[in-house]
Amino acid sequence: MGESMLIAGADVNLVELLLRRVGHAYGAYKMNVLVITASIIVTMTLPDRREYTQTRRIENPGETDFEKLEALTQLCMDCYKDPLPPDELRARFEQIRTKPFPATSLYIGGIIAASSFAVFFGGSWVDAVMTAVFSIVICLLLTYLKPITPNLIVFNFMACALVGLMIGGVAHLMPQMSVDMVTIGVIILLVPGVAMTNATRDMISGDTISGVMRFIESLLLATAIALGFMASLWVAGLSTGEFASTAAPLISLAACVPAAFGFALFFNVRRSLLALATIGGVCTWGIYLVMNEYVIHDAFMPTFIAAIFAAVLSQVVSKQLKVPVSVVFITSVIPLIPGRALYFTMKCALLGSWTQCGEFALLTLQPVLGIALGISFVWAIARTWSNFCLHRARATNTMDAGQKADS
């Protein structure tokens, strides 16, 4: 179950917590659980002090599937509330694990998200239409090419090189199309902005090994994306040094609505949560715009404050609806992911424009740190309050037990 949750997009803290609780529910005296992005190690100590250890290597890169993650989380909760018989547990788990990712969510979500982000980052309606076309190619490659490639790095390079050649060919026929905006809109489906943000958050939260591994992996994936596109555009004769401007605030806010909705579909968020996930993304971006336009004109602090809102919203929804925090948080902070800055950072590096590369790299790092620190800040407060309530409940129970003993 832990492996399937990681593959579906769970963070390491959630998997460790649920595995400990399930182990205790089935009679373990002590549960030692270590989860990193590549491996899970569990040592279960039984009441007679016998210990059993199992290690699982996580090889499948997986795909973000929040509906499956929610179902697996609910199964774990059912287990530690009222342990299921082993056969029933195995049957329910296999039913969830083998459920395929819905093709409609992948393709419709990818088309809406990619085309909307092309406008969100400053593209025209022509760019949006062409981005929608090329996003279908990306979804086809995710469906048929990804399962047979050795790893995500190879897949990203091959997919981006192929789509880049197609964009380059169309650009010669449609000079009014912005190659940069179409490219950014398409690769937003592949850019590891969420993984990079989670990596920074893991390191800040104390999961250093997972954070470092995820961060290095994110850099390699981003490099593969940039190399694939830049090589293909260079072959097509379109490797220029021009940099498109961002969209006006009101246009980006309007484009954020379908963009957030499209990514909620692309991540297979449960239908009843689609509206909430979309509203979360729009409100988060709206807070960022207000802070950036009227309060602090930089990238870090507005992102930090907007990420705090997204983190609080996700915590409240998680408590009320019993869903993983990531389901609402990731979809809410998608507009804050610096996909445009990351793309231009790699482009400048490949073009040898090192001054501009440093500027875009700073614009990439600031939002990533803002998102990571925002959720870490809320997570620390929530965990501290939870521990306080737990200690207070234990102290009350101990006092009650002492009073009964005295009487």
ZIKABEL-V692092 format. One record per run of one state. SS is the DSSP state (alpha for helix, beta for strand, coil for the rest). FROM is the first residue (numbers start at 1). TO is the last residue. If there is no record, write none. Layout:
ss:SS from:FROM to:TO
ss:SS from:FROM to:TO
This chain:
ss:coil from:1 to:1
ss:alpha from:2 to:8
ss:coil from:9 to:11
ss:alpha from:12 to:25
ss:coil from:26 to:27
ss:beta from:28 to:36
ss:coil from:37 to:38
ss:beta from:39 to:46
ss:coil from:47 to:50
ss:beta from:51 to:57
ss:coil from:58 to:65
ss:alpha from:66 to:81
ss:coil from:82 to:85
ss:alpha from:86 to:97
ss:coil from:98 to:102
ss:alpha from:103 to:120
ss:coil from:121 to:124
ss:alpha from:125 to:144
ss:coil from:145 to:145
ss:alpha from:146 to:148
ss:coil from:149 to:151
ss:alpha from:152 to:173
ss:coil from:174 to:178
ss:alpha from:179 to:187
ss:coil from:188 to:192
ss:alpha from:193 to:205
ss:coil from:206 to:207
ss:alpha from:208 to:235
ss:coil from:236 to:248
ss:alpha from:249 to:266
ss:coil from:267 to:270
ss:alpha from:271 to:294
ss:coil from:295 to:299
ss:alpha from:300 to:321
ss:coil from:322 to:324
ss:alpha from:325 to:336
ss:coil from:337 to:338
ss:alpha from:339 to:351
ss:coil from:352 to:353
ss:alpha from:354 to:406
ss:coil from:407 to:407
